[in-house]
């Protein structure tokens, strides 16, 4: 079943890449890709840093239990979870659910739920921080966009705090926890309200995203700098919010960047190029990561079967 899921994620990522090219226009996309080609290894490496930071964040929350799982298993989990996050409609919920399901045999379902939810709260905090910085950077050049980012930051910050408080008090439906509320409450209370290592790893994730967008701004010939990159990061997060229920968020991030052309001093073509290239990098990792995870799993299975012959 898991092997089928891995193969499905890889196939969906490839389909999404095809749809992305069709949506952007093949000629325009190829032209953008050619301009970005010298930077593509760095862009892909930064995406790998983002996935690795997510791994470190969750692993740090597991404490000593993390060592009971081989690093290969951690990498496989995060490659698959990243593929679900990027490709599937409602990808965030699916991705977090995968983590809970895979961690449950290791630490118990109640604790797994608390760990993943705490990490998600840290993710929400970095989203709020990035949107707040974007709002500050855009307040003079695009006040309406700045207001949208500020609202997103405030709501996300409140959501992160509410999530942590509700976990500690076990104010979640029993079917969501999949365990006794006492087990969930105990696991949540054993964790710091803001785990420093997990939050720091998530900040690295967000910094890598900002660096990617700064590179893409340079590629399309836009004004580069910390302020512009902060605005672009906020725009990306707004687009991600709008596209949460669409396949690979195709069209939603594009619309957000087109709406922010004046704030980024971009033409429509440049805005579409940034959105398309950023998505292409994520989808490439999703396809390759899922395929690698599937290949590794099949090799392990063949070795196990061979040892029993």
JOQUINOR-V371819 format. One record per residue. N is the residue number from 1. PSI is psi in degrees with one decimal (999 if undefined). Layout:
# JOQUINOR-V371819
N:PSI / N:PSI
This chain:
# JOQUINOR-V371819
1:-45.4 / 2:-37.8 / 3:-39.1 / 4:-39.8 / 5:-43.0 / 6:-45.9 / 7:-37.6 / 8:-41.2 / 9:-43.8 / 10:-44.3 / 11:-42.7 / 12:-38.3 / 13:-41.3 / 14:-41.9 / 15:-42.1 / 16:-36.5 / 17:-43.2 / 18:-45.5 / 19:-37.5 / 20:-45.4 / 21:-42.2 / 22:-40.5 / 23:-43.5 / 24:-20.5 / 25:122.0 / 26:-42.5 / 27:-46.1 / 28:-40.0 / 29:-43.9 / 30:-39.9 / 31:-42.5 / 32:-41.3 / 33:-37.5 / 34:-41.4 / 35:-34.2 / 36:-10.5 / 37:-44.7 / 38:-25.8 / 39:-8.1 / 40:-42.5 / 41:-41.0 / 42:-41.4 / 43:-43.0 / 44:-37.7 / 45:-40.9 / 46:-35.0 / 47:-37.6 / 48:-37.4 / 49:-40.2 / 50:-44.4 / 51:-42.2 / 52:-37.9 / 53:-37.1 / 54:-40.9 / 55:-49.1 / 56:-39.0 / 57:-51.1 / 58:-39.6 / 59:-37.1 / 60:-32.0 / 61:-27.5 / 62:-16.7 / 63:-136.7 / 64:-26.6 / 65:-23.7 / 66:-31.9 / 67:-10.8 / 68:-11.3 / 69:132.6 / 70:152.3 / 71:-34.9 / 72:-39.5 / 73:-40.1 / 74:-44.4 / 75:-44.6 / 76:-43.9 / 77:-45.8 / 78:-28.5 / 79:-43.0 / 80:-44.0 / 81:-37.6 / 82:-40.5 / 83:-44.0 / 84:-42.5 / 85:-44.2 / 86:-38.8 / 87:-44.1 / 88:146.5 / 89:137.3 / 90:33.6 / 91:-33.1 / 92:-47.0 / 93:-41.3 / 94:-43.6 / 95:-46.3 / 96:-36.6 / 97:-37.6 / 98:-42.0 / 99:-43.8 / 100:-45.0 / 101:-40.1 / 102:-30.0 / 103:-22.0 / 104:-44.3 / 105:-22.4 / 106:-45.0 / 107:-1.6 / 108:148.4 / 109:-39.7 / 110:-46.1 / 111:-38.5 / 112:-42.0 / 113:-43.9 / 114:-41.7 / 115:-48.6 / 116:-39.7 / 117:-37.3 / 118:-41.3 / 119:-39.3 / 120:-37.1 / 121:-39.2 / 122:-38.7 / 123:-45.0 / 124:-36.9 / 125:-41.1 / 126:-32.7 / 127:-44.6 / 128:-42.3 / 129:-45.0 / 130:-40.8 / 131:-36.8 / 132:-42.9 / 133:-40.3 / 134:-40.1 / 135:-42.2 / 136:-41.2 / 137:-30.5 / 138:-0.3 / 139:-29.3 / 140:-37.1 / 141:-26.2 / 142:77.6 / 143:-34.6 / 144:-44.0 / 145:-41.4 / 146:-39.9 / 147:-42.4 / 148:-42.1 / 149:-41.4 / 150:-41.2 / 151:-44.9 / 152:-41.8 / 153:-46.5 / 154:-45.1 / 155:-41.2 / 156:-40.3 / 157:-45.4 / 158:-38.6 / 159:-39.8 / 160:-45.0 / 161:-42.6 / 162:-37.8 / 163:-46.1 / 164:-42.0 / 165:-43.7 / 166:-33.6 / 167:-47.0 / 168:-30.4 / 169:1.0 / 170:36.7 / 171:57.1 / 172:151.7 / 173:143.6 / 174:-37.0 / 175:-26.0 / 176:-40.2 / 177:-35.2 / 178:19.9 / 179:173.3 / 180:147.5 / 181:-31.3 / 182:-42.0 / 183:-43.3 / 184:-44.6 / 185:-44.0 / 186:-41.6 / 187:-41.3 / 188:-39.6 / 189:-22.1 / 190:-15.3 / 191:146.5 / 192:151.9 / 193:-39.8 / 194:93.2 / 195:119.2 / 196:-45.2 / 197:-43.5 / 198:-41.9 / 199:-40.8 / 200:-41.5 / 201:-38.3 / 202:-32.4 / 203:-38.1 / 204:-42.8 / 205:-48.2 / 206:-35.4 / 207:-38.0 / 208:-38.0 / 209:-42.6 / 210:-41.4 / 211:-40.7 / 212:-46.2 / 213:-34.3 / 214:-40.9 / 215:-44.7 / 216:-35.6 / 217:-41.5 / 218:-41.4 / 219:-41.4 / 220:3.2 / 221:19.4 / 222:168.5 / 223:131.9 / 224:156.7 / 225:167.8 / 226:-40.5 / 227:-45.6 / 228:-40.5 / 229:-37.2 / 230:-41.5 / 231:-45.1 / 232:-37.2 / 233:-43.8 / 234:-40.6 / 235:-42.6 / 236:-42.6 / 237:-35.5 / 238:-42.9 / 239:-38.6 / 240:-37.3 / 241:-43.2 / 242:-32.9 / 243:18.4 / 244:-31.9 / 245:13.4 / 246:154.8 / 247:117.4 / 248:15.8 / 249:23.6 / 250:129.7 / 251:-29.8 / 252:-48.0 / 253:-36.9 / 254:-47.2 / 255:-39.8 / 256:-42.4 / 257:-38.0 / 258:-39.0 / 259:-21.2 / 260:18.6 / 261:-40.6 / 262:-38.5 / 263:-31.0 / 264:1.9 / 265:48.2 / 266:154.0 / 267:171.5 / 268:-40.0 / 269:-43.5 / 270:-39.3 / 271:-44.9 / 272:-35.8 / 273:-43.9 / 274:-48.6 / 275:-42.9 / 276:-43.1 / 277:-40.3 / 278:-41.2 / 279:-36.6 / 280:-41.8 / 281:-45.2 / 282:-42.2 / 283:-33.3 / 284:-45.5 / 285:-38.6 / 286:-45.6 / 287:-50.7 / 288:-43.1 / 289:-43.8 / 290:-41.3 / 291:-41.8 / 292:-42.3 / 293:-42.6 / 294:-44.0 / 295:-43.3 / 296:-42.3 / 297:-41.7 / 298:-36.6 / 299:-43.0 / 300:-42.7 / 301:-41.7 / 302:-38.4 / 303:-42.3 / 304:-44.6 / 305:-37.2 / 306:-33.7 / 307:-19.0 / 308:-5.9 / 309:999
